[in-house]
Amino acid sequence: MSVTRIHKEIRTFLTALTFYTRIPWPQSVTYSHDLQGPSIVYFPLVGWIVGIAAALIFQLSLLWFPVSVAVGLSMAGTILLTGALHEDGFADCCDGFGAGWEKEQILSIMKDSSIGTYGVLGLIAVLGLKFLVLVEIDPQQLVLTMIAGHSISRFLAVLLLYTHDYIGIQQGSKAKNFIKPLSGKELCLTGIFGCLPLLWIHPVYLVFLLILLAAQQLLGRTFRQKIGGYTGDCLGATQQVTEILFYMLFLAVV
């Protein structure tokens, strides 16, 4: 691989990192909107960084606080790091699919910047369940589990780009420049980034991938039936649901 190609891939990764987290773009590197589409490949790798940050906050918090407080601080840290991007998408989906009946109505509700009853209740449920599950996992196993949860869930969100059509309202959509068809090579690379942490824990946990894929396809089927495809909010909702499901599966078998 040439130096130019390596430099381009680094910039592509930085594009994903800047969009999906609050980490600022380095001033020494030239930004290009043309890299927004290709950067989706590195979404699971961004999950590594978010997961590592969550694990570090958890481990440091354990020096002074009990496990429950450490988990809470870790969750708060990831929300700050990502700007609640995926939680916001989940809440919008709860509002849209909960209060809307037809495609146009659902999409209109999802684009509304305000949050409704379904969104509030959805966030309480998803964050509360995540907290309860993480508290029950052995602290010694929680570090790799967090990294794996953040990476595999982002891979499953990216997989929607390969299997479903994007139908979001283009004007004003923050995700529109990131939506592009994935090639088989790109999908394989994204899958490696997403699944590798599972191998670090134990290869047997790759079995979880089958259950997670089934859940992702069920979500995708719902999106397709209700609105004909997916939006950026649907990607966020998929990430949140599959992340929590992964933690639940881990807790159930360990």
Protein Blocks (a to p, Z undefined) as FASTA:
>chain_A
ZZklmmmmmmmmmmmmmmmmmbdcdfkbccdfklmmmmmmmmmmmmmmmmmmmmmmmmmm
mmmmcfklmmmmmmmmmmmmnoommmmmmmmmmmmmmmpmbfmlmmmmmmpmbdcfklmm
mmmmmmmmmmmmmmmpcfklmmmmmmmmmmmmmmmmmmmmmmmccfbdfehpaklmmgcc
ddfklmmmmmmmmmmmmmmmomklmmmmmmmmmmmmmmmmmmmmmnopacfklmmmmmmm
mmmmmmmmmmmmZZ
